[in-house]
Amino acid sequence: MMAKTRLAIIGLGMAAAPHAKSLRDLSDRVEVAAAFSPSADRRQAFAQTYGFPTCDDAETIFADASIGAMLLLTPPNTHLELVRRAASAGKHILLEKPLETSLERAEALVAAADQAGVKLGIVLQHRFRPVSRALAGIMNDGRLGAMVSASARLSNWRPQSYYDQSGRGTKARDGGGVLLTQAIHTLDLLISLAGLPVEVTAYATTSPVHRMETEDLAMGAIRFGNGAIGTVSATTTAYPGLPDAIDIIGTEGMARLHGTELSAQFHDGTELSATDEAAGGAGADPMAFSHHHHRAVIADFLDAIESDRSPLVTGREALKVHRLIEAILRSSETGQRQVV
């Protein structure tokens, strides 16, 4: 039997719950050596809820050579420094999205992991949905023919109380609003299926629905390298919240991914459908979803360590969605079409 990977967690806020549940499920493969938050109350609550050991000093984690991997669940503006420290200590890293608060800092973060030779996996769990993988199979098999259009829509709802929390939706802590915090998952999935668009013309704004620094509504037109066109839209103003959606049209058929449902119809008269029971989080409670997809992310990360391969979503792969988001915002600010 292969030895368990010893892993430490830094960051015990809202994002910790699905990861902790997943780590308990994977206890035959991974040992949680320590969990840290600067908040003593959070450490105590986490230990009582999940039974994992905690520590009151992050330095003990970085200094412990027996800890081979780290799960970083802290706010985006802390990611670069933490990844640099973990990488310099030779520890593999699984990082909550987004990479960082800006494309420049995201690129520096990925470079730090590359230079240290450690594995860097990013938590973009939508790629691990069974319906997402079924759609990827349709695309890879060429059943839709040549792509002529690909579009993505995220219609979430967040009440004002969500943005009233300190740092939420600010450039300093989060780096942005709906695009970088919520839509990043749907946009990343679109890119994984259709490729990275080459051009975008877009608008982004803060609607009257919210009082916040960054955008809660963004829409744009995109063009891909093969000439296919599409649209992207993202908002947290859509009460009470709707499932995210991706539509891909090809010369031989069309496929629609709508929340937990995948449907595809082909010109030869055949059809395909699939369902995923584990979804949610579109409404007022952003954590109202199953942890199954997070478990798949962590399992893939452990596989990557054990097999000495790259995780499914590497830091370099995640840079693609950051480039698209940067182009959307830049187009909105300048009023001009942007190259991605």
Secondary structure as GFF3:
##gff-version 3
##sequence-region A 1 340
A	DSSP	beta_strand	5	10	.	.	.	ID=ss1
A	DSSP	alpha_helix	16	25	.	.	.	ID=ss2
A	DSSP	beta_strand	30	36	.	.	.	ID=ss3
A	DSSP	alpha_helix	40	50	.	.	.	ID=ss4
A	DSSP	alpha_helix	58	63	.	.	.	ID=ss5
A	DSSP	beta_strand	69	72	.	.	.	ID=ss6
A	DSSP	three_ten_helix	76	78	.	.	.	ID=ss7
A	DSSP	alpha_helix	79	88	.	.	.	ID=ss8
A	DSSP	beta_strand	92	96	.	.	.	ID=ss9
A	DSSP	alpha_helix	103	116	.	.	.	ID=ss10
A	DSSP	beta_strand	120	123	.	.	.	ID=ss11
A	DSSP	three_ten_helix	125	128	.	.	.	ID=ss12
A	DSSP	alpha_helix	130	140	.	.	.	ID=ss13
A	DSSP	beta_strand	147	155	.	.	.	ID=ss14
A	DSSP	alpha_helix	160	163	.	.	.	ID=ss15
A	DSSP	alpha_helix	178	178	.	.	.	ID=ss16
A	DSSP	pi_helix	179	183	.	.	.	ID=ss17
A	DSSP	alpha_helix	184	194	.	.	.	ID=ss18
A	DSSP	beta_strand	199	205	.	.	.	ID=ss19
A	DSSP	beta_strand	217	223	.	.	.	ID=ss20
A	DSSP	beta_strand	229	235	.	.	.	ID=ss21
A	DSSP	beta_strand	245	250	.	.	.	ID=ss22
A	DSSP	beta_strand	253	258	.	.	.	ID=ss23
A	DSSP	beta_strand	261	266	.	.	.	ID=ss24
A	DSSP	beta_strand	271	275	.	.	.	ID=ss25
A	DSSP	alpha_helix	292	307	.	.	.	ID=ss26
A	DSSP	alpha_helix	315	334	.	.	.	ID=ss27
A	DSSP	beta_strand	338	339	.	.	.	ID=ss28
###
